[in-house]
Amino acid sequence: MTSIEEERLLIDLKGYPHLYDKECKDFRDVVKRNNSWKKIEQILHATDIEYIFKYFVYRHCM
């Protein structure tokens, strides 16, 4: 994943607070979270494992 894709991922994740914000009412909504990951995957054309890895890095850096 290039740095441009990484930057886009961070921007895209900000639009989905239920993926990282435990205070969000949809944080535990597995269906909504999976659908969001699929949308992000379509936008950036990467595999699930890349997103999960980047998500955890992003989450721990906040």
MOPAC internal coordinates of N, CA, C and O (Angstrom, degrees):
PM7 1SCF
backbone

  N    0.0000 0     0.00 0     0.00 0    0    0    0
  C    1.4462 1     0.00 0     0.00 0    1    0    0
  C    1.5242 1   108.07 1     0.00 0    2    1    0
  O    1.2310 1   120.67 1   -49.91 1    3    2    1
  N    1.3091 1   116.33 1   130.09 1    3    2    1
  C    1.4598 1   120.84 1  -178.31 1    5    3    2
  C    1.5206 1   110.29 1   -80.51 1    6    5    3
  O    1.2310 1   121.02 1   -12.11 1    7    6    5
  N    1.3238 1   115.66 1   167.89 1    7    6    5
  C    1.4670 1   119.20 1  -179.77 1    9    7    6
  C    1.5263 1   111.34 1   -65.37 1   10    9    7
  O    1.2310 1   120.09 1   149.10 1   11   10    9
  N    1.3260 1   117.43 1   -30.90 1   11   10    9
  C    1.4575 1   120.66 1   177.06 1   13   11   10
  C    1.5275 1   109.59 1   -65.53 1   14   13   11
  O    1.2310 1   120.31 1   137.05 1   15   14   13
  N    1.3295 1   117.02 1   -42.95 1   15   14   13
  C    1.4695 1   120.75 1   177.78 1   17   15   14
  C    1.5228 1   110.33 1   -64.85 1   18   17   15
  O    1.2310 1   120.18 1   140.88 1   19   18   17
  N    1.3254 1   117.26 1   -39.12 1   19   18   17
  C    1.4535 1   120.73 1   178.75 1   21   19   18
  C    1.5262 1   110.59 1   -62.92 1   22   21   19
  O    1.2310 1   120.78 1   137.63 1   23   22   21
  N    1.3173 1   116.11 1   -42.37 1   23   22   21
  C    1.4536 1   120.34 1   178.80 1   25   23   22
  C    1.5312 1   110.50 1   -64.11 1   26   25   23
  O    1.2310 1   120.35 1   137.82 1   27   26   25
  N    1.3092 1   116.94 1   -42.18 1   27   26   25
  C    1.4636 1   120.70 1   177.65 1   29   27   26
  C    1.5189 1   110.93 1   -63.12 1   30   29   27
  O    1.2310 1   120.37 1   142.29 1   31   30   29
  N    1.3289 1   116.90 1   -37.71 1   31   30   29
  C    1.4600 1   120.16 1   178.39 1   33   31   30
  C    1.5217 1   110.41 1   -61.79 1   34   33   31
  O    1.2310 1   120.33 1   135.04 1   35   34   33
  N    1.3175 1   116.97 1   -44.96 1   35   34   33
  C    1.4602 1   120.11 1   179.38 1   37   35   34
  C    1.5165 1   110.67 1   -62.12 1   38   37   35
  O    1.2310 1   120.35 1   138.23 1   39   38   37
  N    1.3216 1   116.93 1   -41.77 1   39   38   37
  C    1.4584 1   120.71 1   178.10 1   41   39   38
  C    1.5229 1   109.71 1   -64.94 1   42   41   39
  O    1.2310 1   120.50 1   135.43 1   43   42   41
  N    1.3356 1   116.65 1   -44.57 1   43   42   41
  C    1.4625 1   120.65 1   179.96 1   45   43   42
  C    1.5228 1   111.86 1   -63.12 1   46   45   43
  O    1.2310 1   119.88 1   140.75 1   47   46   45
  N    1.3199 1   117.82 1   -39.25 1   47   46   45
  C    1.4607 1   120.56 1  -179.25 1   49   47   46
  C    1.5211 1   112.00 1   -64.58 1   50   49   47
  O    1.2310 1   120.27 1   148.66 1   51   50   49
  N    1.3158 1   117.10 1   -31.34 1   51   50   49
  C    1.4605 1   119.67 1   179.14 1   53   51   50
  C    1.5196 1   111.16 1   -63.30 1   54   53   51
  O    1.2310 1   120.20 1   156.71 1   55   54   53
  N    1.3123 1   117.22 1   -23.29 1   55   54   53
  C    1.4552 1   121.29 1   177.82 1   57   55   54
  C    1.5245 1   112.97 1   -82.48 1   58   57   55
  O    1.2310 1   120.53 1   176.27 1   59   58   57
  N    1.3182 1   116.60 1    -3.73 1   59   58   57
  C    1.4661 1   121.94 1  -178.29 1   61   59   58
  C    1.5278 1   110.02 1  -129.75 1   62   61   59
  O    1.2310 1   119.85 1  -110.73 1   63   62   61
  N    1.3258 1   117.89 1    69.27 1   63   62   61
  C    1.4724 1   119.19 1  -176.39 1   65   63   62
  C    1.5254 1   113.75 1   -61.94 1   66   65   63
  O    1.2310 1   119.96 1   158.32 1   67   66   65
  N    1.3256 1   117.68 1   -21.68 1   67   66   65
  C    1.4657 1   120.02 1   179.07 1   69   67   66
  C    1.5308 1   112.16 1   -68.97 1   70   69   67
  O    1.2310 1   119.95 1   171.18 1   71   70   69
  N    1.3227 1   117.70 1    -8.82 1   71   70   69
  C    1.4668 1   120.95 1   176.25 1   73   71   70
  C    1.5241 1   112.19 1   -84.90 1   74   73   71
  O    1.2310 1   119.98 1   158.41 1   75   74   73
  N    1.3385 1   117.65 1   -21.59 1   75   74   73
  C    1.4591 1   118.92 1  -175.55 1   77   75   74
  C    1.5288 1   114.55 1  -135.79 1   78   77   75
  O    1.2310 1   119.22 1   162.64 1   79   78   77
  N    1.3128 1   119.09 1   -17.36 1   79   78   77
  C    1.4608 1   121.86 1  -175.82 1   81   79   78
  C    1.5334 1   110.41 1   -96.65 1   82   81   79
  O    1.2310 1   120.86 1   -72.27 1   83   82   81
  N    1.3125 1   115.96 1   107.73 1   83   82   81
  C    1.4662 1   120.64 1  -178.18 1   85   83   82
  C    1.5262 1   112.38 1   -64.65 1   86   85   83
  O    1.2310 1   119.94 1   160.59 1   87   86   85
  N    1.3055 1   117.72 1   -19.41 1   87   86   85
  C    1.4613 1   121.71 1   179.46 1   89   87   86
  C    1.5324 1   111.86 1   -82.56 1   90   89   87
  O    1.2310 1   120.12 1   167.18 1   91   90   89
  N    1.3118 1   117.37 1   -12.82 1   91   90   89
  C    1.4573 1   121.76 1  -179.76 1   93   91   90
  C    1.5287 1   109.69 1   -69.80 1   94   93   91
  O    1.2310 1   120.53 1   -43.41 1   95   94   93
  N    1.3270 1   116.60 1   136.59 1   95   94   93
  C    1.4673 1   120.43 1  -176.60 1   97   95   94
  C    1.5276 1   112.76 1   -62.79 1   98   97   95
  O    1.2310 1   119.80 1   156.48 1   99   98   97
  N    1.3277 1   117.99 1   -23.52 1   99   98   97
  C    1.4673 1   121.92 1  -178.64 1  101   99   98
  C    1.5295 1   113.35 1   -97.64 1  102  101   99
  O    1.2310 1   120.25 1  -171.10 1  103  102  101
  N    1.3288 1   117.14 1     8.90 1  103  102  101
  C    1.4640 1   120.46 1  -176.47 1  105  103  102
  C    1.5312 1   112.61 1   -56.68 1  106  105  103
  O    1.2310 1   119.60 1   143.07 1  107  106  105
  N    1.3024 1   118.37 1   -36.93 1  107  106  105
  C    1.4676 1   122.19 1  -177.76 1  109  107  106
  C    1.5323 1   113.57 1   -95.62 1  110  109  107
  O    1.2310 1   120.61 1  -173.11 1  111  110  109
  N    1.3234 1   116.44 1     6.89 1  111  110  109
  C    1.4661 1   121.11 1   178.78 1  113  111  110
  C    1.5281 1   108.68 1   -82.50 1  114  113  111
  O    1.2310 1   121.03 1   -83.81 1  115  114  113
  N    1.3262 1   115.64 1    96.19 1  115  114  113
  C    1.4614 1   121.89 1  -174.53 1  117  115  114
  C    1.5243 1   111.86 1   -62.67 1  118  117  115
  O    1.2310 1   120.14 1   141.34 1  119  118  117
  N    1.3109 1   117.33 1   -38.66 1  119  118  117
  C    1.4657 1   120.97 1  -179.62 1  121  119  118
  C    1.5280 1   110.09 1   -64.00 1  122  121  119
  O    1.2310 1   120.57 1   132.78 1  123  122  121
  N    1.3198 1   116.52 1   -47.22 1  123  122  121
  C    1.4609 1   120.39 1   179.78 1  125  123  122
  C    1.5312 1   110.80 1   -63.23 1  126  125  123
  O    1.2310 1   120.44 1   139.16 1  127  126  125
  N    1.3183 1   116.77 1   -40.84 1  127  126  125
  C    1.4659 1   120.38 1   179.70 1  129  127  126
  C    1.5283 1   110.86 1   -64.65 1  130  129  127
  O    1.2310 1   120.37 1   134.79 1  131  130  129
  N    1.3285 1   116.90 1   -45.21 1  131  130  129
  C    1.4662 1   119.91 1   178.94 1  133  131  130
  C    1.5217 1   111.44 1   -62.53 1  134  133  131
  O    1.2310 1   120.19 1   138.70 1  135  134  133
  N    1.3253 1   117.24 1   -41.30 1  135  134  133
  C    1.4606 1   120.72 1   177.97 1  137  135  134
  C    1.5293 1   111.38 1   -63.80 1  138  137  135
  O    1.2310 1   120.67 1   142.15 1  139  138  137
  N    1.3067 1   116.32 1   -37.85 1  139  138  137
  C    1.4631 1   120.06 1   178.33 1  141  139  138
  C    1.5205 1   111.15 1   -65.84 1  142  141  139
  O    1.2310 1   120.61 1   137.13 1  143  142  141
  N    1.3393 1   116.43 1   -42.87 1  143  142  141
  C    1.4668 1   119.43 1   177.75 1  145  143  142
  C    1.5240 1   110.43 1   -61.60 1  146  145  143
  O    1.2310 1   119.86 1   141.19 1  147  146  145
  N    1.3203 1   117.86 1   -38.81 1  147  146  145
  C    1.4628 1   120.65 1   178.53 1  149  147  146
  C    1.5181 1   111.48 1   -64.00 1  150  149  147
  O    1.2310 1   120.35 1   140.06 1  151  150  149
  N    1.3352 1   116.94 1   -39.94 1  151  150  149
  C    1.4650 1   120.62 1   177.61 1  153  151  150
  C    1.5235 1   110.73 1   -63.56 1  154  153  151
  O    1.2310 1   120.85 1   135.24 1  155  154  153
  N    1.3270 1   115.98 1   -44.76 1  155  154  153
  C    1.4641 1   120.01 1   179.42 1  157  155  154
  C    1.5233 1   110.28 1   -64.04 1  158  157  155
  O    1.2310 1   120.66 1   139.67 1  159  158  157
  N    1.3163 1   116.34 1   -40.33 1  159  158  157
  C    1.4686 1   120.73 1   178.03 1  161  159  158
  C    1.5217 1   110.61 1   -60.18 1  162  161  159
  O    1.2310 1   119.74 1   137.91 1  163  162  161
  N    1.3184 1   118.10 1   -42.09 1  163  162  161
  C    1.4616 1   121.58 1   179.01 1  165  163  162
  C    1.5219 1   111.06 1   -64.81 1  166  165  163
  O    1.2310 1   120.52 1   141.66 1  167  166  165
  N    1.3134 1   116.61 1   -38.34 1  167  166  165
  C    1.4644 1   120.71 1  -179.44 1  169  167  166
  C    1.5276 1   111.47 1   -66.44 1  170  169  167
  O    1.2310 1   120.38 1   135.80 1  171  170  169
  N    1.3175 1   116.88 1   -44.20 1  171  170  169
  C    1.4686 1   120.75 1  -173.84 1  173  171  170
  C    1.5280 1   114.42 1  -101.30 1  174  173  171
  O    1.2310 1   119.89 1   173.32 1  175  174  173
  N    1.3146 1   117.82 1    -6.68 1  175  174  173
  C    1.4728 1   122.01 1   177.53 1  177  175  174
  C    1.5269 1   112.68 1    55.24 1  178  177  175
  O    1.2310 1   120.38 1  -125.12 1  179  178  177
  N    1.3218 1   116.87 1    54.88 1  179  178  177
  C    1.4585 1   121.17 1   177.96 1  181  179  178
  C    1.5215 1   109.45 1  -130.57 1  182  181  179
  O    1.2310 1   121.00 1    -8.05 1  183  182  181
  N    1.3050 1   115.68 1   171.95 1  183  182  181
  C    1.4544 1   120.36 1  -178.37 1  185  183  182
  C    1.5199 1   110.96 1   -85.00 1  186  185  183
  O    1.2310 1   120.66 1   -19.19 1  187  186  185
  N    1.3095 1   116.33 1   160.81 1  187  186  185
  C    1.4660 1   121.64 1   179.77 1  189  187  186
  C    1.5218 1   112.00 1   -56.48 1  190  189  187
  O    1.2310 1   120.25 1   137.78 1  191  190  189
  N    1.3028 1   117.13 1   -42.22 1  191  190  189
  C    1.4568 1   120.47 1  -175.35 1  193  191  190
  C    1.5208 1   111.33 1   -63.36 1  194  193  191
  O    1.2310 1   120.35 1   143.69 1  195  194  193
  N    1.3277 1   116.93 1   -36.31 1  195  194  193
  C    1.4621 1   119.62 1   177.43 1  197  195  194
  C    1.5209 1   110.66 1   -63.21 1  198  197  195
  O    1.2310 1   120.25 1   137.35 1  199  198  197
  N    1.3242 1   117.13 1   -42.65 1  199  198  197
  C    1.4492 1   120.56 1  -179.55 1  201  199  198
  C    1.5095 1   112.44 1   -67.62 1  202  201  199
  O    1.2310 1   120.62 1   139.02 1  203  202  201
  N    1.3010 1   116.42 1   -40.98 1  203  202  201
  C    1.4589 1   119.00 1   178.93 1  205  203  202
  C    1.5225 1   110.15 1   -61.89 1  206  205  203
  O    1.2310 1   120.48 1   136.43 1  207  206  205
  N    1.3126 1   116.69 1   -43.57 1  207  206  205
  C    1.4635 1   121.08 1   178.18 1  209  207  206
  C    1.5284 1   110.35 1   -61.76 1  210  209  207
  O    1.2310 1   120.15 1   130.26 1  211  210  209
  N    1.3193 1   117.32 1   -49.74 1  211  210  209
  C    1.4575 1   120.81 1  -178.92 1  213  211  210
  C    1.5302 1   111.17 1   -64.20 1  214  213  211
  O    1.2310 1   120.64 1   144.45 1  215  214  213
  N    1.3076 1   116.38 1   -35.55 1  215  214  213
  C    1.4598 1   121.21 1   178.71 1  217  215  214
  C    1.5256 1   110.32 1   -60.91 1  218  217  215
  O    1.2310 1   120.44 1   132.79 1  219  218  217
  N    1.3249 1   116.77 1   -47.21 1  219  218  217
  C    1.4565 1   119.12 1  -179.05 1  221  219  218
  C    1.5171 1   111.42 1   -67.01 1  222  221  219
  O    1.2310 1   120.11 1   141.95 1  223  222  221
  N    1.3168 1   117.39 1   -38.05 1  223  222  221
  C    1.4720 1   120.15 1   176.22 1  225  223  222
  C    1.5165 1   109.07 1   -62.06 1  226  225  223
  O    1.2310 1   120.29 1   132.90 1  227  226  225
  N    1.3325 1   117.04 1   -47.10 1  227  226  225
  C    1.4678 1   121.50 1   179.76 1  229  227  226
  C    1.5224 1   110.79 1   -61.60 1  230  229  227
  O    1.2310 1   120.31 1   135.62 1  231  230  229
  N    1.3082 1   117.00 1   -44.38 1  231  230  229
  C    1.4577 1   121.85 1  -176.61 1  233  231  230
  C    1.5281 1   111.33 1   -62.80 1  234  233  231
  O    1.2310 1   120.34 1   140.43 1  235  234  233
  N    1.3209 1   116.96 1   -39.57 1  235  234  233
  C    1.4551 1   120.64 1  -177.88 1  237  235  234
  C    1.5293 1   112.66 1   -79.66 1  238  237  235
  O    1.2310 1   120.00 1   165.72 1  239  238  237
  N    1.3227 1   117.60 1   -14.28 1  239  238  237
  C    1.4575 1   121.07 1   179.44 1  241  239  238
  C    1.5247 1   112.45 1   -92.54 1  242  241  239
  O    1.2310 1   120.49 1   172.17 1  243  242  241
  N    1.3270 1   116.67 1    -7.83 1  243  242  241
  C    1.4783 1   120.16 1  -177.16 1  245  243  242
  C    1.5056 1   110.55 1   -76.04 1  246  245  243
  O    1.2310 1   120.10 1   180.00 1  247  246  245

